[in-house]
Amino acid sequence: MRTVARKVADWIGRLGEVWVEGQVAQLSRRGGAATVFLTLRDPAADMSVPVTCHRDVADRPGLELTEGARVIVRARPDYYVARGSFSLRATEIRAVGLGELLARIERIRQLLAAEGLFDPARKRPLPFAPAVVGVITGRDSAAERDVLVTARRRWPAVRFEMHNCAVQGPTAAASVIDGLRRLDADPAVQVIVVARGGGSVEDLLPFSDEGLVRAIAACRTPVVTAVGHETDTTLVDHVADVRAATPTDAAHRIVPEIGEQRGLVEGLRARARQVLTGRLDQQVRWLDSMRTRPVLASPDRLLHGREEDVLGLRTRARRTLVHRVEGAERDLEHARARVAALSPAATLERGYAVVQRTDGSLVRDPAALADAERLQVRVAGGRFPVRVERTATGKDENP
Amino acid sequence: MSAEQSTPEPTTTYEQAREELADVVRRLEAGGLTLEESLGLWERGEELAQLCQHWLDRARERLAAAAPADDAGRN
């Protein structure tokens, strides 16, 4: 066995020096020990490797060697024959600079943007009043409190499916991804909130992790992110369906406010009632206007008109009759006057006399008279008999 | 003359009654009718007006039943 071990050790020893980049997953320093042990993990893959270094290397001024720190390590692969374990022996450890980190994030952003992951058309609408909200946040964090308390106040019926996990450090991205997958798979969860409070750029780094961004893009449930302060932008903010400025803001976005909704409903009810009563009032007014029309309200006018007609006609008839009677009377009067004018009595009154023969015929011509003929004379006062007596001469005297 | 004392809901709708009432009034006002025709129309008009009133009263009842508290300050 030792032969094999030594050969392997030789072989590995010939591999030479490498620069390795990774994230510090574990850091172990014992008191005054000369050797520092740490675990270097790959941020994107589930792989890690033990690293050892002299404490001077770890204590180099300017190097903040902490768990979660991103570092570049200059190391030689080493095979410890006594235990058969592989490690990297680091001769230099440098922090990946902030500038370098941010530049990397920017490159990832451009890559993902070019893939269309940030496209507004991809953003899903949030449900109006979700029954169950998935929440990914640090346990007992201020962010958790903000989301829950605010959402409950606005919409008391809301329920939560919690996923508490690390929200900074080397395991954060993977933990959040786990939470996303679990909550997305839960059919009851209608919207997912990822929330954490403010922090340093390093603290917020997990939320610019490419894997996490892709996981959010792949979620079928709408995702709301509320990471850091208003001014912080992490990559998840670009891919989220809704980006909230703070955890409290997220609570405002995911549920409606019950008082406001009640007010809206009341308003709509009132408007509906108004429409109906308005219509009703309008119809009632119309009906009244119909009923007060004279043809309906005063039907006796029908009769009135006709009664007047009849009265008028009767009056006219009567008048006509009277007129005619009077006319007839006048005619009669005229006739009577004419008769009277024609009557001999008036002539007699004037002193004239009517002489008649015995047969009643009138005497007009004295030559026609025989001597001693009996005649009748009528004067105004009466009649008397006469006899014609001629004088000796026998000549008649003419008046 | 009134058709709806103890009978179920009249089959003429409000709109039908309303239309006919408007027509009756138009014809009465146009005139030129015999006495008999005028009286007949007038009687029909009264009947229709009662029908319309019945519908409107029912509508008010239904509104009041839906939210009695609201109605209190309205009429």
Boltz contact constraints between the chains, C-beta under 6 A:
constraints:
  - contact:
      token1: [A, 280]
      token2: [B, 59]
      max_distance: 6.0
  - contact:
      token1: [A, 283]
      token2: [B, 56]
      max_distance: 6.0
  - contact:
      token1: [A, 284]
      token2: [B, 56]
      max_distance: 6.0
  - contact:
      token1: [A, 287]
      token2: [B, 52]
      max_distance: 6.0
  - contact:
      token1: [A, 290]
      token2: [B, 21]
      max_distance: 6.0
  - contact:
      token1: [A, 290]
      token2: [B, 25]
      max_distance: 6.0
  - contact:
      token1: [A, 291]
      token2: [B, 49]
      max_distance: 6.0
  - contact:
      token1: [A, 293]
      token2: [B, 25]
      max_distance: 6.0
  - contact:
      token1: [A, 295]
      token2: [B, 28]
      max_distance: 6.0
  - contact:
      token1: [A, 295]
      token2: [B, 29]
      max_distance: 6.0
  - contact:
      token1: [A, 296]
      token2: [B, 45]
      max_distance: 6.0
  - contact:
      token1: [A, 299]
      token2: [B, 42]
      max_distance: 6.0
  - contact:
      token1: [A, 302]
      token2: [B, 38]
      max_distance: 6.0
